[in-house]
């Protein structure tokens, strides 16, 4: 059973952000999507807004990267249980290992081909926002 959810997208690439937004909104689940372009803005958003149901996090961003955001989120008891999906261009084994060491809930390498990219985002939506039971604040 799907439900309406709030998703915080932390993505500095406007093109990738647009494709992610289209893939999530295309499923017509009524999700609220909030986007910030770097890690510092992500932490500020978390401090000043209601808790999101899911964070989709890029790794490589200016000012504060995704690893630092993930570390800060999982160290803070207010945000620790928010599922975080790392969605990045990297497929480097050290990025995968480090993300899971920092307690990412999933690591997805951005597919290059458009339809595969959209399918990956829809898969994240289907799993985290429709299938699993998420913690409530």
N, CA and C atoms as a LAMMPS dump frame, in Angstrom:
ITEM: TIMESTEP
0
ITEM: NUMBER OF ATOMS
411
ITEM: BOX BOUNDS ff ff ff
-5.0000000000000000e+02 5.0000000000000000e+02
-5.0000000000000000e+02 5.0000000000000000e+02
-5.0000000000000000e+02 5.0000000000000000e+02
ITEM: ATOMS id mol type element x y z
1 1 1 N 0.847 -1.172 0
2 1 2 C 0 0 0
3 1 3 C 0.893 1.236 0
4 2 1 N 0.722 2.089 -0.963
5 2 2 C 1.543 3.282 -1.033
6 2 3 C 0.89 4.398 -0.219
7 3 1 N 1.705 5.371 0.143
8 3 2 C 1.217 6.493 0.93
9 3 3 C 1.976 7.738 0.515
10 4 1 N 1.444 8.876 0.873
11 4 2 C 2.116 10.135 0.605
12 4 3 C 3.319 10.26 1.532
13 5 1 N 4.426 10.728 0.994
14 5 2 C 5.651 10.844 1.775
15 5 3 C 6.374 12.134 1.415
16 6 1 N 7.235 12.56 2.331
17 6 2 C 8.11 13.701 2.074
18 6 3 C 9.507 13.168 1.802
19 7 1 N 10.068 13.594 0.673
20 7 2 C 11.401 13.175 0.269
21 7 3 C 12.298 14.403 0.23
22 8 1 N 13.444 14.309 0.902
23 8 2 C 14.464 15.353 0.798
24 8 3 C 15.504 14.872 -0.199
25 9 1 N 15.631 15.593 -1.291
26 9 2 C 16.617 15.288 -2.322
27 9 3 C 17.802 16.23 -2.142
28 10 1 N 18.99 15.651 -1.944
29 10 2 C 20.211 16.426 -1.776
30 10 3 C 21.057 16.156 -3.014
31 11 1 N 20.982 17.066 -3.974
32 11 2 C 21.574 16.85 -5.304
33 11 3 C 22 18.188 -5.892
34 12 1 N 23.276 18.295 -6.264
35 12 2 C 23.77 19.557 -6.806
36 12 3 C 23.615 19.666 -8.325
37 13 1 N 23.395 18.567 -9.017
38 13 2 C 23.269 18.6 -10.471
39 13 3 C 21.814 18.865 -10.853
40 14 1 N 21.526 20.03 -11.472
41 14 2 C 20.136 20.364 -11.798
42 14 3 C 19.477 19.355 -12.751
43 15 1 N 20.239 18.815 -13.694
44 15 2 C 19.684 17.837 -14.628
45 15 3 C 19.285 16.541 -13.935
46 16 1 N 20.165 16.037 -13.068
47 16 2 C 19.847 14.824 -12.314
48 16 3 C 18.665 15.077 -11.382
49 17 1 N 18.639 16.25 -10.743
50 17 2 C 17.538 16.578 -9.838
51 17 3 C 16.209 16.584 -10.583
52 18 1 N 16.198 17.14 -11.774
53 18 2 C 14.972 17.179 -12.579
54 18 3 C 14.509 15.769 -12.944
55 19 1 N 15.445 14.91 -13.342
56 19 2 C 15.073 13.533 -13.694
57 19 3 C 14.552 12.768 -12.472
58 20 1 N 15.169 12.981 -11.327
59 20 2 C 14.711 12.316 -10.104
60 20 3 C 13.309 12.801 -9.759
61 21 1 N 13.104 14.101 -9.837
62 21 2 C 11.789 14.663 -9.549
63 21 3 C 10.736 14.093 -10.503
64 22 1 N 11.051 14.051 -11.793
65 22 2 C 10.099 13.51 -12.773
66 22 3 C 9.782 12.049 -12.481
67 23 1 N 10.792 11.262 -12.146
68 23 2 C 10.559 9.839 -11.875
69 23 3 C 9.695 9.648 -10.634
70 24 1 N 9.913 10.438 -9.593
71 24 2 C 9.113 10.314 -8.372
72 24 3 C 7.694 10.82 -8.581
73 25 1 N 7.565 11.957 -9.231
74 25 2 C 6.239 12.538 -9.412
75 25 3 C 5.438 11.803 -10.479
76 26 1 N 6.125 11.118 -11.385
77 26 2 C 5.478 10.352 -12.437
78 26 3 C 4.633 9.215 -11.869
79 27 1 N 5.01 8.74 -10.688
80 27 2 C 4.27 7.626 -10.069
81 27 3 C 2.963 8.09 -9.443
82 28 1 N 2.731 9.399 -9.401
83 28 2 C 1.473 9.984 -8.943
84 28 3 C 1.063 9.497 -7.559
85 29 1 N 2.019 9.456 -6.656
86 29 2 C 1.726 9.056 -5.288
87 29 3 C 1.462 10.267 -4.394
88 30 1 N 1.639 11.471 -4.925
89 30 2 C 1.415 12.672 -4.141
90 30 3 C 2.546 13.008 -3.19
91 31 1 N 3.739 12.495 -3.464
92 31 2 C 4.877 12.777 -2.598
93 31 3 C 5.244 14.261 -2.654
94 32 1 N 5.716 14.758 -1.529
95 32 2 C 6.278 16.098 -1.478
96 32 3 C 7.784 15.949 -1.649
97 33 1 N 8.344 16.618 -2.63
98 33 2 C 9.778 16.538 -2.895
99 33 3 C 10.403 17.892 -2.602
100 34 1 N 11.378 17.899 -1.71
101 34 2 C 12.102 19.11 -1.355
102 34 3 C 13.549 18.907 -1.786
103 35 1 N 14.119 19.894 -2.482
104 35 2 C 15.489 19.739 -2.98
105 35 3 C 16.396 20.818 -2.419
106 36 1 N 17.584 20.38 -2.022
107 36 2 C 18.667 21.285 -1.659
108 36 3 C 19.886 20.866 -2.477
109 37 1 N 20.82 21.813 -2.674
110 37 2 C 21.912 21.566 -3.617
111 37 3 C 23.239 21.198 -2.976
112 38 1 N 23.304 21.168 -1.639
113 38 2 C 24.556 20.742 -1.021
114 38 3 C 24.292 20.29 0.41
115 39 1 N 25.318 19.755 1.022
116 39 2 C 25.181 19.186 2.342
117 39 3 C 24.876 20.185 3.438
118 40 1 N 25.452 21.379 3.357
119 40 2 C 25.175 22.389 4.376
120 40 3 C 23.702 22.774 4.353
121 41 1 N 23.159 22.932 3.143
122 41 2 C 21.732 23.247 3.016
123 41 3 C 20.869 22.072 3.482
124 42 1 N 21.344 20.849 3.289
125 42 2 C 20.591 19.672 3.737
126 42 3 C 20.445 19.672 5.255
127 43 1 N 21.538 19.916 5.964
128 43 2 C 21.471 19.923 7.426
129 43 3 C 20.62 21.083 7.932
130 44 1 N 20.707 22.218 7.28
131 44 2 C 19.858 23.357 7.654
132 44 3 C 18.389 23.016 7.405
133 45 1 N 18.097 22.376 6.279
134 45 2 C 16.718 21.978 5.976
135 45 3 C 16.204 21.012 7.052
136 46 1 N 17.02 20.045 7.433
137 46 2 C 16.609 19.086 8.456
138 46 3 C 16.336 19.775 9.798
139 47 1 N 17.12 20.788 10.117
140 47 2 C 16.94 21.505 11.386
141 47 3 C 15.664 22.341 11.403
142 48 1 N 15.211 22.801 10.245
143 48 2 C 14.138 23.802 10.21
144 48 3 C 12.832 23.31 9.6
145 49 1 N 12.749 22.052 9.23
146 49 2 C 11.535 21.52 8.6
147 49 3 C 11.109 20.233 9.296
148 50 1 N 9.855 19.844 9.09
149 50 2 C 9.433 18.542 9.626
150 50 3 C 10.28 17.418 9.025
151 51 1 N 10.454 16.4 9.785
152 51 2 C 11.268 15.239 9.41
153 51 3 C 10.775 14.619 8.095
154 52 1 N 11.69 14.41 7.139
155 52 2 C 11.277 13.744 5.894
156 52 3 C 11.167 12.225 6.104
157 53 1 N 10.475 11.574 5.195
158 53 2 C 10.344 10.11 5.252
159 53 3 C 11.547 9.414 4.631
160 54 1 N 12.227 10.114 3.72
161 54 2 C 13.349 9.529 2.987
162 54 3 C 14.276 10.649 2.549
163 55 1 N 15.586 10.368 2.576
164 55 2 C 16.578 11.287 2.02
165 55 3 C 17.264 10.558 0.872
166 56 1 N 17.287 11.203 -0.293
167 56 2 C 18.052 10.709 -1.435
168 56 3 C 19.258 11.64 -1.533
169 57 1 N 20.45 11.06 -1.428
170 57 2 C 21.667 11.835 -1.182
171 57 3 C 22.747 11.552 -2.217
172 58 1 N 23.194 12.6 -2.881
173 58 2 C 24.356 12.503 -3.759
174 58 3 C 25.609 12.542 -2.879
175 59 1 N 26.695 11.95 -3.344
176 59 2 C 27.937 11.974 -2.564
177 59 3 C 28.793 13.189 -2.859
178 60 1 N 28.962 13.507 -4.122
179 60 2 C 29.923 14.529 -4.519
180 60 3 C 29.225 15.86 -4.766
181 61 1 N 29.357 16.748 -3.766
182 61 2 C 28.72 18.062 -3.822
183 61 3 C 29.665 19.103 -3.257
184 62 1 N 29.428 20.37 -3.597
185 62 2 C 30.262 21.445 -3.037
186 62 3 C 29.929 21.7 -1.572
187 63 1 N 30.794 22.417 -0.917
188 63 2 C 30.683 22.879 0.477
189 63 3 C 30.696 21.738 1.486
190 64 1 N 29.773 20.817 1.425
191 64 2 C 29.739 19.666 2.325
192 64 3 C 29.24 18.486 1.513
193 65 1 N 30.051 17.427 1.426
194 65 2 C 29.663 16.308 0.566
195 65 3 C 28.697 15.358 1.269
196 66 1 N 28.202 14.398 0.516
197 66 2 C 27.217 13.459 1.03
198 66 3 C 27.708 12.595 2.173
199 67 1 N 28.993 12.272 2.175
200 67 2 C 29.55 11.47 3.272
201 67 3 C 29.425 12.215 4.6
202 68 1 N 29.717 13.525 4.554
203 68 2 C 29.621 14.348 5.757
204 68 3 C 28.169 14.483 6.213
205 69 1 N 27.252 14.617 5.263
206 69 2 C 25.826 14.694 5.604
207 69 3 C 25.376 13.392 6.253
208 70 1 N 25.741 12.281 5.639
209 70 2 C 25.364 10.973 6.162
210 70 3 C 25.905 10.771 7.57
211 71 1 N 27.155 11.127 7.777
212 71 2 C 27.766 11.006 9.091
213 71 3 C 27.023 11.857 10.123
214 72 1 N 26.705 13.094 9.768
215 72 2 C 25.994 13.988 10.688
216 72 3 C 24.584 13.472 10.978
217 73 1 N 23.9 12.989 9.96
218 73 2 C 22.538 12.486 10.164
219 73 3 C 22.517 11.276 11.089
220 74 1 N 23.401 10.342 10.855
221 74 2 C 23.374 9.105 11.631
222 74 3 C 23.933 9.291 13.044
223 75 1 N 24.646 10.411 13.277
224 75 2 C 25.156 10.71 14.615
225 75 3 C 24.125 11.459 15.459
226 76 1 N 23.079 11.968 14.832
227 76 2 C 22.075 12.769 15.523
228 76 3 C 20.824 11.933 15.753
229 77 1 N 20.433 11.77 16.987
230 77 2 C 19.308 10.873 17.281
231 77 3 C 17.991 11.345 16.665
232 78 1 N 17.853 12.639 16.356
233 78 2 C 16.629 13.134 15.7
234 78 3 C 16.5 12.592 14.276
235 79 1 N 17.626 12.349 13.62
236 79 2 C 17.623 11.997 12.198
237 79 3 C 18.12 10.585 11.917
238 80 1 N 18.632 9.919 12.926
239 80 2 C 19.295 8.621 12.759
240 80 3 C 18.429 7.589 12.04
241 81 1 N 17.138 7.559 12.32
242 81 2 C 16.282 6.519 11.747
243 81 3 C 15.676 6.893 10.396
244 82 1 N 15.982 8.075 9.878
245 82 2 C 15.491 8.444 8.54
246 82 3 C 16.265 7.61 7.514
247 83 1 N 15.571 6.871 6.656
248 83 2 C 16.284 6.115 5.631
249 83 3 C 17.012 7.058 4.665
250 84 1 N 18.245 6.698 4.351
251 84 2 C 19.055 7.475 3.417
252 84 3 C 19.498 6.557 2.288
253 85 1 N 19.139 6.946 1.065
254 85 2 C 19.592 6.235 -0.122
255 85 3 C 20.641 7.108 -0.796
256 86 1 N 21.847 6.582 -0.903
257 86 2 C 22.898 7.271 -1.639
258 86 3 C 22.663 6.979 -3.114
259 87 1 N 22.475 8.036 -3.902
260 87 2 C 22.271 7.926 -5.345
261 87 3 C 23.339 8.791 -5.984
262 88 1 N 24.352 8.141 -6.567
263 88 2 C 25.548 8.855 -7.001
264 88 3 C 26.106 8.274 -8.291
265 89 1 N 26.967 9.035 -8.952
266 89 2 C 27.624 8.537 -10.158
267 89 3 C 28.732 7.556 -9.83
268 90 1 N 29.191 7.567 -8.596
269 90 2 C 30.313 6.717 -8.202
270 90 3 C 29.911 5.247 -8.104
271 91 1 N 30.803 4.4 -8.573
272 91 2 C 30.659 2.955 -8.363
273 91 3 C 31.915 2.442 -7.654
274 92 1 N 32.713 3.371 -7.131
275 92 2 C 33.972 3.007 -6.484
276 92 3 C 33.708 2.169 -5.239
277 93 1 N 34.375 1.03 -5.116
278 93 2 C 34.155 0.174 -3.944
279 93 3 C 34.352 0.903 -2.616
280 94 1 N 35.3 1.834 -2.549
281 94 2 C 35.511 2.554 -1.295
282 94 3 C 34.335 3.472 -0.964
283 95 1 N 33.67 4.038 -1.986
284 95 2 C 32.476 4.851 -1.733
285 95 3 C 31.317 3.985 -1.245
286 96 1 N 31.16 2.818 -1.832
287 96 2 C 30.105 1.892 -1.403
288 96 3 C 30.35 1.485 0.051
289 97 1 N 31.564 1.01 0.345
290 97 2 C 31.889 0.557 1.695
291 97 3 C 31.734 1.678 2.712
292 98 1 N 32.268 2.854 2.4
293 98 2 C 32.199 3.991 3.331
294 98 3 C 30.754 4.404 3.582
295 99 1 N 29.927 4.401 2.547
296 99 2 C 28.516 4.772 2.717
297 99 3 C 27.807 3.816 3.666
298 100 1 N 28.049 2.528 3.497
299 100 2 C 27.428 1.559 4.406
300 100 3 C 28.046 1.626 5.801
301 101 1 N 29.336 1.911 5.893
302 101 2 C 29.967 2.097 7.202
303 101 3 C 29.312 3.265 7.952
304 102 1 N 28.865 4.274 7.19
305 102 2 C 28.194 5.437 7.779
306 102 3 C 26.688 5.206 7.951
307 103 1 N 26.248 3.976 7.683
308 103 2 C 24.864 3.541 7.9
309 103 3 C 23.868 4.025 6.86
310 104 1 N 24.319 4.161 5.596
311 104 2 C 23.362 4.378 4.509
312 104 3 C 22.451 3.158 4.447
313 105 1 N 21.199 3.38 4.06
314 105 2 C 20.26 2.269 3.948
315 105 3 C 20.35 1.587 2.597
316 106 1 N 20.867 2.298 1.604
317 106 2 C 21.07 1.712 0.274
318 106 3 C 22.061 2.577 -0.49
319 107 1 N 22.746 1.96 -1.433
320 107 2 C 23.694 2.653 -2.311
321 107 3 C 23.32 2.296 -3.737
322 108 1 N 23 3.307 -4.536
323 108 2 C 22.6 3.089 -5.928
324 108 3 C 23.489 3.954 -6.813
325 109 1 N 24.142 3.302 -7.784
326 109 2 C 24.93 4.047 -8.763
327 109 3 C 23.987 4.539 -9.852
328 110 1 N 24.07 5.842 -10.158
329 110 2 C 23.192 6.428 -11.177
330 110 3 C 23.471 5.785 -12.526
331 111 1 N 22.474 5.151 -13.12
332 111 2 C 22.673 4.624 -14.473
333 111 3 C 22.868 5.772 -15.466
334 112 1 N 23.625 5.524 -16.507
335 112 2 C 23.898 6.537 -17.52
336 112 3 C 22.712 6.694 -18.466
337 113 1 N 22.089 5.595 -18.848
338 113 2 C 20.975 5.6 -19.8
339 113 3 C 19.702 6.116 -19.105
340 114 1 N 18.979 6.995 -19.779
341 114 2 C 17.832 7.679 -19.195
342 114 3 C 16.786 6.723 -18.627
343 115 1 N 16.337 5.76 -19.387
344 115 2 C 15.281 4.859 -18.909
345 115 3 C 15.744 4.044 -17.706
346 116 1 N 17.006 3.647 -17.693
347 116 2 C 17.542 2.919 -16.551
348 116 3 C 17.623 3.818 -15.317
349 117 1 N 17.984 5.08 -15.529
350 117 2 C 18.038 6.058 -14.448
351 117 3 C 16.649 6.228 -13.833
352 118 1 N 15.647 6.445 -14.692
353 118 2 C 14.275 6.621 -14.207
354 118 3 C 13.782 5.366 -13.502
355 119 1 N 14.113 4.21 -14.021
356 119 2 C 13.703 2.943 -13.403
357 119 3 C 14.345 2.773 -12.03
358 120 1 N 15.599 3.188 -11.887
359 120 2 C 16.28 3.091 -10.594
360 120 3 C 15.583 3.966 -9.555
361 121 1 N 15.235 5.181 -9.941
362 121 2 C 14.554 6.083 -9.006
363 121 3 C 13.169 5.548 -8.669
364 122 1 N 12.463 5.048 -9.656
365 122 2 C 11.146 4.45 -9.388
366 122 3 C 11.266 3.249 -8.458
367 123 1 N 12.359 2.494 -8.591
368 123 2 C 12.596 1.361 -7.697
369 123 3 C 12.818 1.808 -6.262
370 124 1 N 13.545 2.896 -6.079
371 124 2 C 13.743 3.463 -4.745
372 124 3 C 12.384 3.866 -4.164
373 125 1 N 11.585 4.545 -4.965
374 125 2 C 10.252 4.967 -4.544
375 125 3 C 9.398 3.753 -4.172
376 126 1 N 9.361 2.788 -5.044
377 126 2 C 8.528 1.599 -4.81
378 126 3 C 8.922 0.907 -3.507
379 127 1 N 10.219 0.736 -3.294
380 127 2 C 10.669 0.019 -2.109
381 127 3 C 10.487 0.849 -0.835
382 128 1 N 11.106 2.037 -0.789
383 128 2 C 11.134 2.809 0.452
384 128 3 C 9.839 3.539 0.758
385 129 1 N 9.06 3.898 -0.267
386 129 2 C 7.874 4.701 -0.01
387 129 3 C 6.564 3.948 -0.212
388 130 1 N 6.641 2.737 -0.72
389 130 2 C 5.416 1.968 -0.924
390 130 3 C 5.424 0.635 -0.191
391 131 1 N 6.574 -0.027 -0.139
392 131 2 C 6.634 -1.391 0.372
393 131 3 C 6.965 -1.472 1.86
394 132 1 N 8.004 -0.798 2.278
395 132 2 C 8.479 -0.954 3.664
396 132 3 C 7.7 -0.06 4.623
397 133 1 N 7.747 -0.411 5.885
398 133 2 C 7.188 0.417 6.945
399 133 3 C 8.302 1.321 7.456
400 134 1 N 8.076 2.612 7.384
401 134 2 C 9.074 3.584 7.815
402 134 3 C 8.767 4.077 9.228
403 135 1 N 9.809 4.454 9.961
404 135 2 C 9.571 5.009 11.296
405 135 3 C 8.852 6.355 11.198
406 136 1 N 8.004 6.614 12.13
407 136 2 C 7.326 7.905 12.196
408 136 3 C 8.001 8.739 13.273
409 137 1 N 7.966 10.051 13.128
410 137 2 C 8.609 10.915 14.14
411 137 3 C 7.994 10.75 15.506
